[in-house]
Amino acid sequence: MAYVIGSACIDVKDGACRDVCPVECIYEGGRMLYIHPEECIDCGLCLSICPVDAIYAEDELPEHERDFARVNAEFFGPTVTGWGAPGGADERHTSQLDHPLVMERPNSTVTEGK
């Protein structure tokens, strides 16, 4: 089982989770961060430090976040980045691409009155 980054990360990408990940399995997309499910060692450090509570254990995903298990996995597949299993986040594995479900989401940083 891996951890999953959910919708609260969209347009936030705080990065604290990346800083504590011992296996560097958290990768940056255009609007959010993604956990590689095969590289995650299920340590939970990312969950404990996420300032927006965007990270869940896969078996504890709320109903409204369940699609994000697929979103995180598919980010690395041929329909988004094509990276497969890169073996650790680095500069070469940062992208402006996002999973289609993330691209469809409205910008959460829009403020009222603008």
C-alpha positions in Angstrom: 0.0 0.0 0.0 1.2 3.5 -0.8 0.3 7.0 0.2 -1.7 9.1 -2.1 -1.7 12.9 -2.7 -5.3 14.2 -3.1 -7.0 17.3 -4.4 -5.9 19.6 -1.6 -2.5 19.7 -3.2 -3.7 21.2 -6.4 -2.3 24.7 -6.9 -0.5 24.5 -3.5 2.6 22.2 -4.0 4.1 23.1 -0.6 6.9 20.6 -1.0 7.5 19.8 2.7 6.5 16.2 1.9 9.2 16.0 -0.8 11.8 17.3 1.7 11.1 14.4 4.2 10.6 11.5 1.8 13.5 9.1 2.4 13.1 7.4 -1.0 12.3 10.5 -3.1 9.1 9.1 -4.4 7.2 12.4 -4.6 7.3 14.1 -8.0 6.3 17.5 -9.2 3.7 18.1 -11.8 2.3 21.3 -13.1 -0.4 21.9 -10.5 0.3 19.3 -7.8 2.7 16.7 -6.5 2.3 13.0 -7.1 3.5 9.9 -5.1 4.8 7.0 -7.2 2.9 4.0 -5.8 5.7 1.5 -6.5 8.4 3.6 -5.0 6.6 4.6 -1.8 7.8 2.5 1.2 4.7 3.4 3.3 6.7 5.2 6.0 4.1 8.0 6.5 6.6 10.9 6.9 4.9 12.8 4.1 1.5 12.4 5.8 2.8 13.7 9.1 4.2 17.0 7.6 1.7 18.0 4.8 0.4 21.4 5.9 -2.8 21.1 3.9 -3.7 17.5 4.8 -3.6 16.4 1.2 -2.0 13.0 1.8 -3.8 9.8 2.7 -3.0 6.2 3.2 -4.5 4.5 0.1 -6.9 2.4 2.2 -8.1 5.5 4.1 -8.9 7.7 1.1 -12.3 9.5 1.6 -14.9 8.7 -1.0 -14.5 12.0 -2.8 -10.7 11.5 -3.1 -10.7 7.8 -4.3 -9.9 8.8 -7.9 -6.6 10.2 -6.7 -5.1 6.7 -6.2 -5.5 6.2 -9.9 -4.4 9.8 -10.7 -1.1 9.4 -8.8 -0.3 6.1 -10.5 -1.3 7.2 -14.0 0.8 10.4 -13.8 3.8 8.1 -14.3 2.3 6.2 -17.2 2.3 6.7 -21.0 -0.8 8.9 -21.1 0.9 11.6 -18.9 4.7 11.7 -18.3 5.7 8.2 -19.6 8.3 8.1 -16.8 7.5 4.6 -15.6 9.5 4.0 -12.4 12.1 6.8 -12.4 13.8 5.6 -9.2 13.8 8.9 -7.3 12.7 12.5 -7.9 15.2 14.8 -9.4 15.4 17.8 -11.8 14.9 15.6 -14.8 11.6 14.3 -13.4 9.8 17.5 -12.8 7.0 18.3 -15.2 4.5 20.9 -16.2 2.1 18.1 -17.1 -0.7 16.9 -14.9 -3.2 14.0 -14.9 -6.3 15.0 -17.0 -8.5 15.0 -13.8 -6.2 17.5 -12.2 -6.2 19.7 -15.3 -10.0 19.8 -15.3 -10.2 21.1 -11.7 -10.8 24.8 -11.3 -8.0 26.9 -9.9 -8.3 26.7 -6.1 -6.1 29.8 -5.6 -8.7 32.2 -7.2 -9.8 34.7 -4.5 -13.2 36.1 -4.0 -13.8 39.4 -5.8 -11.3 38.9 -8.5 
